[in-house]
Amino acid sequence: GSFENGETVSGKGKAVVYTGYEWRAQLKLGDMKMRQVLAANASGDRLTGRMFLKEQELNGMQITAVRDDSTARINSVFPGHIQRAQKQTITITGSGLTRDVRLPPGITVDKIVSHDNTRLVLDLRASAKAPLGRADIGVGQASMVGALVVYNAVDSLAVEPAYAIARVGDNGGATPKVDAVFRAVGIDFGPDKTAGTNDDLQLGFMDGVNWSVAPWDAAAERDEDVKYAGSMGAGDGIFHPADAGPNPQRKQNTNNAGNLKVIAKLQHGGSEISGNGHLIVTVQRWNSPPLK
């Protein structure tokens, strides 16, 4: 397979299917050890669930696997947004895909970058007067409702999750660290330019976001939580907690816990758009409660 940025991935693994529909798989993709937890639908032609790193369950993705048959379908469109008066390269995945593309009003194809039966990459152009909102996309006999959002501007960023927990670990102990993973969702306030109203447009995950952390409150600043709790990946939004303690450099030899504000920043249209989340860095969890 391949990621949105064109990076390819391959490997092998094995799966056990319980009770006819519960799929549990172990894979090695390059140097990544992955797990899949999926469930089949009643007709057995679709699997839905998650794929994630073996040692970092939060670092993963929701996936849908569709039976490879002759049916023409669109499985995904990414990125799922285009700005008025701008160009955007999108990738359409599915099966039975042709070069016959149907786009919303005001959106045209500048170039078909690549094409095969399961993947279509297009350079699109949006006019300055393209209608705002979610629009359908069609390819040959296939279509997807609301596949592409036409927007005017990114007015704000929403950090997801808004609240997360990371856990210190390792440092000679048996319990590994638990990272926290963040993404930023772009929001266009719509024609009324007011946040939180019915015409707001959710644009999906944004590229080019810069990530950082800051003290959540005065106590976190006094205790230098940013210094001791771990580090944030500026380009990927993954927070890596520090080693388990106690830490003799901290007051009362306390652990490397922290109470942090997560900050996402995006340069857009000559302005800087930002959004905040909340991260608690805490100690190891020794016993995982059973799923119910």
Backbone hydrogen bonds, N-H to C=O, Kabsch-Sander energy under -0.5 kcal/mol:
donor,donor_aa,acceptor,acceptor_aa,energy
3,F,7,E,-2.9
6,G,3,F,-2.0
9,V,1,G,-2.6
12,K,28,K,-1.2
14,K,26,Q,-2.2
16,V,24,R,-2.7
18,Y,16,V,-0.6
18,Y,22,E,-3.3
21,Y,18,Y,-1.9
22,E,18,Y,-2.8
23,W,21,Y,-0.8
23,W,38,L,-2.4
24,R,16,V,-2.4
25,A,36,Q,-2.0
26,Q,14,K,-2.6
27,L,34,M,-2.2
28,K,12,K,-2.3
29,L,32,M,-2.5
30,G,10,S,-1.1
30,G,28,K,-0.7
32,M,29,L,-2.1
33,K,31,D,-0.5
34,M,27,L,-2.9
34,M,32,M,-0.7
35,R,52,F,-2.6
36,Q,25,A,-2.1
37,V,50,R,-2.5
38,L,23,W,-2.5
39,A,48,T,-2.2
40,A,21,Y,-2.4
41,N,46,R,-2.0
44,G,41,N,-1.2
47,L,65,A,-3.0
48,T,39,A,-2.1
49,G,63,I,-1.8
50,R,37,V,-2.1
51,M,61,M,-2.3
52,F,35,R,-2.3
53,L,56,Q,-0.7
53,L,59,N,-2.1
54,K,33,K,-3.0
56,Q,53,L,-0.5
59,N,56,Q,-1.6
60,G,58,L,-1.2
61,M,51,M,-2.6
63,I,49,G,-2.5
65,A,47,L,-2.9
67,R,45,D,-2.5
69,D,67,R,-1.0
73,R,71,T,-0.5
73,R,95,S,-2.4
75,N,73,R,-0.5
75,N,93,T,-2.8
76,S,93,T,-1.4
78,F,91,T,-2.2
82,I,149,V,-2.5
84,R,151,Y,-2.7
85,A,127,S,-0.8
86,Q,83,Q,-1.5
88,Q,124,L,-2.1
90,I,88,Q,-0.6
90,I,122,L,-2.5
91,T,78,F,-2.8
92,I,120,L,-3.3
93,T,76,S,-2.2
94,G,118,T,-1.9
95,S,73,R,-2.1
97,L,117,N,-2.5
101,V,99,R,-1.0
102,R,138,G,-3.5
103,L,101,V,-0.5
107,I,104,P,-1.8
108,T,125,R,-2.5
110,D,108,T,-0.6
110,D,123,D,-3.0
111,K,123,D,-1.4
113,V,111,K,-0.9
113,V,121,V,-1.6
114,S,121,V,-1.3
116,D,119,R,-2.0
120,L,92,I,-2.8
121,V,114,S,-2.4
122,L,90,I,-2.7
122,L,120,L,-0.5
123,D,111,K,-2.9
124,L,88,Q,-3.2
124,L,122,L,-0.7
125,R,108,T,-2.4
126,A,86,Q,-2.6
127,S,106,G,-2.6
130,A,127,S,-1.3
133,G,150,V,-2.5
135,A,148,L,-2.7
137,I,144,M,-1.9
138,G,102,R,-2.5
139,V,142,A,-2.4
140,G,100,D,-2.8
142,A,139,V,-2.6
144,M,137,I,-2.5
147,A,144,M,-0.9
148,L,135,A,-2.1
149,V,80,G,-2.1
150,V,133,G,-2.5
150,V,148,L,-0.6
151,Y,82,I,-2.1
151,Y,149,V,-0.6
155,D,153,A,-0.9
155,D,187,I,-2.4
156,S,187,I,-1.6
157,L,274,S,-0.8
158,A,185,V,-2.5
159,V,157,L,-0.5
159,V,276,N,-0.5
160,E,183,R,-3.1
164,A,278,H,-2.2
166,A,280,I,-2.5
167,R,178,V,-2.0
168,V,282,T,-2.5
169,G,242,A,-0.9
170,D,175,T,-3.0
173,G,170,D,-1.3
178,V,167,R,-2.6
179,D,177,K,-0.5
180,A,239,F,-1.7
182,F,237,G,-2.4
183,R,160,E,-2.7
185,V,158,A,-2.8
186,G,204,G,-2.2
187,I,156,S,-2.1
188,D,201,L,-2.3
189,F,187,I,-0.5
193,K,190,G,-1.9
194,T,189,F,-0.8
197,T,194,T,-0.8
200,D,197,T,-1.7
201,L,188,D,-3.1
202,Q,200,D,-0.5
203,L,186,G,-2.9
203,L,201,L,-0.6
204,G,186,G,-0.6
206,M,184,A,-2.4
210,N,265,K,-3.0
211,W,234,A,-2.2
212,S,263,I,-1.8
214,A,261,K,-2.0
216,W,259,N,-2.2
221,E,217,D,-1.8
222,R,218,A,-2.5
223,D,219,A,-2.2
224,E,221,E,-1.0
225,D,220,A,-2.4
228,Y,224,E,-1.6
229,A,225,D,-2.8
231,S,240,H,-2.4
233,G,238,I,-2.3
234,A,232,M,-0.7
237,G,233,G,-2.1
239,F,180,A,-3.2
239,F,237,G,-0.6
240,H,231,S,-3.2
240,H,238,I,-0.5
242,A,229,A,-2.2
244,A,169,G,-1.9
247,N,254,T,-2.1
250,R,247,N,-1.9
253,N,250,R,-2.1
254,T,251,K,-1.3
257,A,255,N,-1.0
258,G,281,V,-2.5
260,L,279,L,-3.0
261,K,214,A,-3.4
262,V,277,G,-2.5
263,I,212,S,-3.0
263,I,261,K,-0.5
264,A,275,G,-2.9
265,K,210,N,-2.3
266,L,273,I,-2.9
268,H,266,L,-0.6
268,H,271,S,-3.4
271,S,268,H,-1.9
273,I,266,L,-3.2
273,I,271,S,-0.6
275,G,264,A,-2.0
277,G,262,V,-2.3
278,H,162,A,-2.4
279,L,260,L,-2.8
280,I,164,A,-2.4
281,V,258,G,-2.9
281,V,279,L,-0.5
282,T,166,A,-2.7
282,T,280,I,-0.6
286,W,284,Q,-0.7
